[in-house]
Amino acid sequence: MDFKFSEEEELFRESVIEFAKRYIEPKWIELDEQGRIPIELIRKMGEQGLFCIPCSDKYGGMDGTYLMAAIAVEEIAYHEPAVGLAVYTLLNNGWPYALELFGTEEAKQEILPRVAKGEAFYGIASTEPHGGSDVGGTTMRAEFKDGKWILNGEKIYISGVRELQELPYGGGFFTVARTGAMEERHRGLTAFNVLPKWEGKIKPGFEPTIFDDIGRHALSTGGFKLTDFEVEEIHRLGEVGKGFYLVMQGFNLARILVASACVGSARWALDQAVNYFREKKLFGRYLASFQGINFKFAELYAELEMVRLMIYKAAWMADKIYKEKDPAYKPKDLNIPVAIVKMKAPELATKIYEEVLKWFGAYGYTKECNIYRGWLGTFSYTIGAEGAQNIMRYIIARDVIGSEYVRHQ
Ligand SMILES: Cc1cc2nc3c(=O)[nH]c(=O)nc-3n(C[C@H](O)[C@H](O)[C@H](O)COP(=O)(O)OP(=O)(O)OC[C@H]3O[C@@H](n4cnc5c(N)ncnc54)[C@H](O)[C@@H]3O)c2cc1C
C-alpha cells in the first residue's frame, strides 16, 4: 500500500488552494447570500482547469486523475463551505467524465471542451416527481422517430437548471428516459445527453422551473418538462436499454465528489472551532480545556479523517477502473466504498456543524456567524442529492449480504 499523493497531485492541491484563497474565499458569503455564481467566476475556474479534470486533453480536459478531481472539490468546499460552487465543480467533473466514458465521439467533441472552459454546464437529471430513489421507475419517454429521439416527461430537483440558461453557450444533463415498457423497469431505460440550451439558444419543448432552497443558494435547483423535445442520435449514451447501468456508474463517480464536498466543508467548520478554542475562555479557563468539549472535538476530527481517507481510496479505485483499466478492478467494486462515503460524509458533516454551532453558543445561532451556511449546504446531501441516504444503506446491504436476501421487489 502507498498512502502518498503523487507530486502532481500535491502541486495540484496547492494550486487549487491558491486559486480558492484568491477568487473564492473572499466571496463565498456573497455567493450564498445573492444566490448566484457569477458567470465570470465560472469562466475563471474553467481557465484554471477546474472542470473536466479527469477528462482527456483531447476534449479540453486536464487528463488528471479522478483523485485530483476529489482534491479540487474538497479544497473548493473548504473555501466555499456553503457548497454551491463546490457542487457546481463536482457536477462538471463527475458527469462530463461519465460522458467521456459512455458518449459518442461526436458528442464528446461537441460538449466536453465547452464544459472544460466554463462556457457550458453539464450535470445529471434523473429525479422525477414520483421519487428520485426509484430510477428504475423512470417515466420520461424517449421514442425514435425520423432519425431523432423525441423525449416527453418531467425531471425535478435538478441542480443547474438556472445556470445552464444563464451561461451564454448553455448546457445540459446526462439523463435517462424510458425506451422500453414500464414493466421492464430498469432494463427499459436508455441514457441521453439532453441539452436544453446549446449554442446560445433554448431549444423548443423545454419548460423550466426553479425552487427556493433552504441552503446551498449559489447553485440553483429546478425542474423541467420536456414536450416533444428532440435529441439527436449522436446524443444517445451507450446501447438502448442499458441506460440504468450507465447512470449508476455515473452516480458512483459523482458520489465520490459529493463526499469530498462534505468533507471539505466540515474541515472548514472544525478549523473555525480550533480558532475559537484558542481564544474563548469560560469559568476562567479555555473552553477547550473541558473534556466535554475537547473529547467531542477529537471524536469528530477522527471520524472526518477516516471518511476522508475512504474517499481517497474510492477515487483511487475509480482511477484503477476507468483510467488505468486495471483488470483487477471492476466498476461494481466501487459500489461499497462509494456508498460508504456518500452515506457517511454528509451525515458526519451535518453532525460536525451542529456541534460547532453549539460550541459558538448563541452567536452560532445568529446569521452574523456564517457557520449555519455550511450546515444547510451539506444537509442537502443528507436529504438525498445524488442519492438518498437509505439507498446507500441498501447498496451496502445488498452487495454484502446478497441481492436475493435484501431486494424488496
Ligand atoms: C439540493 C438538491 C439538489 C439535487 N440535485 C439533483 C440533480 O442535479 N439531479 C437529479 O437527478 N436529482 C437531484 N436531486 C434529487 C435527489 O437525487 C433526490 O432527492 C434523491 O434521489 C431522493 O429522491 P427524492 O427526494 O424524490 O426522495 P424519495 O426517493 O421519494 O425518498 C424519500 C425518502 O425515502 C427514503 N427511501 C427511499 N427508498 C427507500 C428504501 N428502499 N428503503 C428505505 N428508505 C427509502 C429516502 O432515504 C428518503 O429519505 C437533488 C436534491 C437536492 C435536495
The ligand as an SDF file (V2000), in Angstrom:
LIG
                    3D

 53 58  0  0  0  0  0  0  0  0999 V2000
  -30.2310   20.2790   -3.2540 C   0  0  0  0  0  0  0  0  0  0  0  0
  -30.5880   19.1150   -4.1190 C   0  0  0  0  0  0  0  0  0  0  0  0
  -30.0400   19.0130   -5.3870 C   0  0  0  0  0  0  0  0  0  0  0  0
  -30.3830   17.9400   -6.2170 C   0  0  0  0  0  0  0  0  0  0  0  0
  -29.8230   17.8660   -7.4710 N   0  0  0  0  0  0  0  0  0  0  0  0
  -30.1850   16.8400   -8.3050 C   0  0  0  0  0  0  0  0  0  0  0  0
  -29.6510   16.7490   -9.6230 C   0  0  0  0  0  0  0  0  0  0  0  0
  -28.8140   17.5500  -10.0300 O   0  0  0  0  0  0  0  0  0  0  0  0
  -30.0870   15.7590  -10.4320 N   0  0  0  0  0  0  0  0  0  0  0  0
  -31.0180   14.8380  -10.0240 C   0  0  0  0  0  0  0  0  0  0  0  0
  -31.3650   13.9630  -10.8120 O   0  0  0  0  0  0  0  0  0  0  0  0
  -31.5390   14.8970   -8.7630 N   0  0  0  0  0  0  0  0  0  0  0  0
  -31.1360   15.8650   -7.9040 C   0  0  0  0  0  0  0  0  0  0  0  0
  -31.6550   15.9480   -6.6340 N   0  0  0  0  0  0  0  0  0  0  0  0
  -32.6530   14.9820   -6.2390 C   0  0  0  0  0  0  0  0  0  0  0  0
  -32.0390   13.8250   -5.4700 C   0  0  0  0  0  0  0  0  0  0  0  0
  -31.3480   12.9740   -6.3270 O   0  0  0  0  0  0  0  0  0  0  0  0
  -33.2030   13.1470   -4.7510 C   0  0  0  0  0  0  0  0  0  0  0  0
  -33.5710   13.9880   -3.6730 O   0  0  0  0  0  0  0  0  0  0  0  0
  -32.8490   11.7640   -4.2250 C   0  0  0  0  0  0  0  0  0  0  0  0
  -32.5700   10.8720   -5.2750 O   0  0  0  0  0  0  0  0  0  0  0  0
  -34.0380   11.2000   -3.4150 C   0  0  0  0  0  0  0  0  0  0  0  0
  -35.2120   11.3060   -4.1400 O   0  0  0  0  0  0  0  0  0  0  0  0
  -36.4760   12.0700   -3.5200 P   0  0  0  0  0  0  0  0  0  0  0  0
  -36.0410   13.3610   -2.9630 O   0  0  0  0  0  0  0  0  0  0  0  0
  -37.5240   12.0810   -4.5720 O   0  0  0  0  0  0  0  0  0  0  0  0
  -36.9160   11.1640   -2.3000 O   0  0  0  0  0  0  0  0  0  0  0  0
  -37.5780    9.7170   -2.3640 P   0  0  0  0  0  0  0  0  0  0  0  0
  -36.9130    8.8760   -3.3590 O   0  0  0  0  0  0  0  0  0  0  0  0
  -39.0470    9.9300   -2.5070 O   0  0  0  0  0  0  0  0  0  0  0  0
  -37.2560    9.1780   -0.9220 O   0  0  0  0  0  0  0  0  0  0  0  0
  -37.8870    9.7210    0.2480 C   0  0  0  0  0  0  0  0  0  0  0  0
  -37.2710    9.1180    1.4900 C   0  0  0  0  0  0  0  0  0  0  0  0
  -37.4330    7.7190    1.4840 O   0  0  0  0  0  0  0  0  0  0  0  0
  -36.1890    7.0720    1.7120 C   0  0  0  0  0  0  0  0  0  0  0  0
  -36.1660    5.8460    0.9270 N   0  0  0  0  0  0  0  0  0  0  0  0
  -36.2530    5.7470   -0.4250 C   0  0  0  0  0  0  0  0  0  0  0  0
  -36.2050    4.4660   -0.8020 N   0  0  0  0  0  0  0  0  0  0  0  0
  -36.0720    3.7330    0.3250 C   0  0  0  0  0  0  0  0  0  0  0  0
  -35.9470    2.3380    0.5950 C   0  0  0  0  0  0  0  0  0  0  0  0
  -35.9570    1.4450   -0.3960 N   0  0  0  0  0  0  0  0  0  0  0  0
  -35.8290    1.9440    1.8720 N   0  0  0  0  0  0  0  0  0  0  0  0
  -35.8350    2.8490    2.8900 C   0  0  0  0  0  0  0  0  0  0  0  0
  -35.9370    4.1750    2.6980 N   0  0  0  0  0  0  0  0  0  0  0  0
  -36.0510    4.6090    1.4300 C   0  0  0  0  0  0  0  0  0  0  0  0
  -35.1160    8.0360    1.2880 C   0  0  0  0  0  0  0  0  0  0  0  0
  -33.9070    7.8420    2.0110 O   0  0  0  0  0  0  0  0  0  0  0  0
  -35.7700    9.3750    1.6070 C   0  0  0  0  0  0  0  0  0  0  0  0
  -35.4740    9.7160    2.9350 O   0  0  0  0  0  0  0  0  0  0  0  0
  -31.3020   16.9800   -5.7750 C   0  0  0  0  0  0  0  0  0  0  0  0
  -31.8260   17.0700   -4.4810 C   0  0  0  0  0  0  0  0  0  0  0  0
  -31.4840   18.1100   -3.6500 C   0  0  0  0  0  0  0  0  0  0  0  0
  -32.0390   18.1710   -2.2610 C   0  0  0  0  0  0  0  0  0  0  0  0
  1  2  1  0
  2  3  1  0
  2 52  2  0
  3  4  2  0
  4  5  1  0
  4 50  1  0
  5  6  2  0
  6  7  1  0
  6 13  1  0
  7  8  2  0
  7  9  1  0
  9 10  1  0
 10 11  2  0
 10 12  1  0
 12 13  2  0
 13 14  1  0
 14 15  1  0
 14 50  1  0
 15 16  1  0
 16 17  1  0
 16 18  1  0
 18 19  1  0
 18 20  1  0
 20 21  1  0
 20 22  1  0
 22 23  1  0
 23 24  1  0
 24 25  2  0
 24 26  1  0
 24 27  1  0
 27 28  1  0
 28 29  2  0
 28 30  1  0
 28 31  1  0
 31 32  1  0
 32 33  1  0
 33 34  1  0
 33 48  1  0
 34 35  1  0
 35 36  1  0
 35 46  1  0
 36 37  1  0
 36 45  1  0
 37 38  2  0
 38 39  1  0
 39 40  1  0
 39 45  2  0
 40 41  1  0
 40 42  2  0
 42 43  1  0
 43 44  2  0
 44 45  1  0
 46 47  1  0
 46 48  1  0
 48 49  1  0
 50 51  2  0
 51 52  1  0
 52 53  1  0
M  END
$$$$
